[in-house]
Amino acid sequence: MITYGDQRFTDPTNIKSTNPRVRQWLVNQIAAARPTAVILNGDVPLAGDVKNDYAVFQTETKPWRDAGLHVFPALGNREFHGDARQCLENWGTTSRRCGTAAGMRRSWDRGSTCSRVYVLALDSDASLLAGSDQARWIERQIDALPSSIDFVLLAMHHPPVADLQEHIQVDHNPRSNEIALRDYLSKVA
């Protein structure tokens, strides 16, 4: 399995916000490695409301589809950069994992990469606090795990455990959302 985050697919002529040459090289290396699964932990597009960013994603990741790779995307904050409705429409068009409820909504998903590994792709910007829709969904997934599963992987943009930063990038410190998930996982692990 390969985990790949902050891809930020966008117009390949944009070399200020992303590095398209390295991104395309990584996509090809991943395809050549033929992993059981590719776990994308958010920020797939540079801007979620830019339809072309998802078109670039489709074009540049064609080697993954050609290789038959299983891809598990999780939502990051860039998927919701811009007009929220357009962002959800673009995400829904790109990922069948986006459901509808009173219109389009943020989503989470699950899947088995092989007989012993289970992936939960979460939305770390939606509530993970006890009692929230996503927290209850996670509980149901954990409770229903087949006994054959040895490993559960969480794919999410903001991790439940991280080194605390005091001077730089303090916005990357765990938030109450991720801390709630960490505490829940500590109880059920």
C-alpha positions in Angstrom: 0.0 0.0 0.0 1.1 3.5 -0.7 -0.2 6.7 1.1 0.1 9.9 -0.8 -1.1 13.3 0.5 -1.4 16.9 -0.6 -1.1 16.1 -4.3 -2.8 19.4 -5.3 -3.6 18.5 -8.9 -3.9 21.6 -11.0 -2.9 23.2 -14.3 0.6 21.8 -15.0 1.8 25.2 -15.9 1.3 26.3 -12.3 4.7 25.8 -10.8 4.3 28.2 -7.8 1.6 26.3 -5.9 2.6 22.8 -6.8 5.3 20.9 -8.6 3.7 19.1 -11.6 6.9 17.4 -12.7 7.4 15.7 -9.3 3.7 15.0 -9.0 3.6 13.2 -12.4 6.8 11.3 -11.6 5.2 10.1 -8.3 2.0 9.0 -10.0 4.1 7.0 -12.5 6.3 5.5 -9.7 3.2 4.5 -7.8 1.7 2.9 -10.9 4.9 1.0 -11.6 5.0 -0.3 -8.0 1.5 -1.8 -8.4 0.5 -1.5 -4.8 -2.6 -3.2 -3.4 -4.0 0.2 -2.7 -3.3 3.9 -3.0 -4.6 5.9 -0.1 -5.0 9.6 -0.8 -5.2 11.6 2.5 -6.6 14.8 1.2 -5.9 17.9 -0.9 -6.4 16.0 -4.2 -7.1 19.3 -6.1 -5.4 22.6 -5.5 -8.8 24.2 -5.3 -12.0 22.2 -5.0 -14.2 24.6 -6.9 -11.9 24.5 -10.0 -13.4 21.8 -12.2 -10.1 21.7 -14.2 -8.1 20.6 -11.2 -10.2 17.4 -11.1 -9.8 17.0 -14.9 -6.0 17.2 -14.4 -6.3 14.6 -11.6 -8.2 12.3 -14.0 -5.6 12.8 -16.8 -2.5 12.5 -14.7 -3.7 9.4 -12.7 -4.7 7.5 -15.8 -1.7 5.1 -15.2 -3.3 4.1 -11.9 -6.6 3.1 -13.7 -4.6 1.4 -16.4 -2.8 -0.6 -13.7 -6.2 -1.4 -12.0 -5.1 0.2 -8.7 -7.6 0.6 -5.9 -7.7 4.2 -4.8 -9.1 5.4 -1.5 -9.4 9.2 -1.4 -10.1 11.1 1.9 -11.3 14.7 1.9 -8.8 17.5 2.8 -9.4 21.2 3.3 -8.5 22.0 -0.3 -11.4 20.0 -1.6 -13.5 22.8 0.0 -11.5 25.8 -1.2 -13.9 28.1 -2.9 -17.7 27.9 -3.5 -18.9 24.9 -1.3 -21.6 23.8 -3.7 -19.2 23.8 -6.7 -16.6 22.0 -4.5 -19.1 19.2 -3.6 -20.3 18.9 -7.2 -16.7 18.5 -8.4 -15.9 16.0 -5.7 -19.1 14.1 -6.4 -18.3 13.9 -10.1 -14.8 12.7 -9.4 -15.4 10.3 -6.6 -18.3 7.8 -6.4 -17.7 7.9 -2.6 -19.5 11.2 -2.3 -23.2 10.6 -1.2 -26.2 12.8 -1.2 -28.5 13.8 1.7 -30.6 17.0 1.4 -28.4 17.9 -1.5 -24.7 17.0 -1.7 -22.7 16.5 1.4 -19.2 15.8 2.6 -18.5 12.1 2.8 -16.5 9.2 4.3 -16.0 5.7 3.0 -14.6 2.3 3.8 -13.2 -0.6 1.8 -11.1 -3.7 2.0 -7.7 -3.6 0.3 -7.2 -7.3 0.8 -8.6 -10.0 3.1 -6.8 -8.7 6.2 -6.7 -4.9 5.8 -9.6 -2.4 6.0 -9.4 1.3 5.2 -11.6 4.0 6.6 -11.4 7.2 4.6 -12.6 10.0 6.8 -13.3 13.7 6.5 -11.3 15.4 9.2 -13.0 18.7 8.6 -16.4 17.2 9.5 -17.1 16.5 13.1 -15.5 13.5 14.7 -16.7 14.4 18.1 -18.6 11.8 20.1 -22.2 11.5 18.9 -21.6 13.1 15.5 -22.8 11.4 12.3 -19.2 10.5 11.3 -18.3 9.3 14.8 -21.3 7.0 14.9 -20.5 5.8 11.4 -16.9 4.9 12.5 -18.3 3.1 15.5 -20.6 1.0 13.3 -17.7 0.2 11.0 -15.4 -0.9 13.9 -18.2 -2.9 15.5 -19.0 -4.8 12.3 -15.4 -5.6 11.3 -15.0 -9.2 10.2 -12.8 -11.4 12.4 -10.5 -11.9 9.4 -9.4 -8.2 9.5 -6.0 -7.8 11.1 -5.4 -4.1 10.4 -7.6 -1.0 10.1 -6.0 2.0 8.4 -7.5 5.5 8.8 -7.1 7.8 5.8 -7.6 11.4 6.8 -6.1 14.8 6.2 -5.5 15.9 9.8 -4.0 13.1 11.9 -5.4 12.2 15.4 -1.8 12.1 16.7 0.9 14.6 15.9 3.9 16.3 17.5 2.8 19.6 19.1 4.3 22.7 17.4 4.9 25.8 19.5 6.5 28.2 17.1 5.8 27.3 13.4 2.9 25.6 11.8 0.9 25.7 15.0 -2.2 25.3 12.9 -1.1 21.7 12.2 -1.5 20.8 15.9 -4.2 18.2 16.7 -7.6 19.9 17.1 -10.4 18.8 19.4 -11.9 16.9 16.4 -8.9 14.7 16.0 -8.3 14.4 19.7 -11.9 13.0 20.1 -11.1 10.3 17.4 -7.8 9.5 19.1 -9.5 9.0 22.5 -12.2 6.8 20.9 -9.6 4.7 19.1 -7.6 4.3 22.4 -10.7 2.8 24.0 -11.5 0.3 21.2 -8.0 -0.7 20.1 
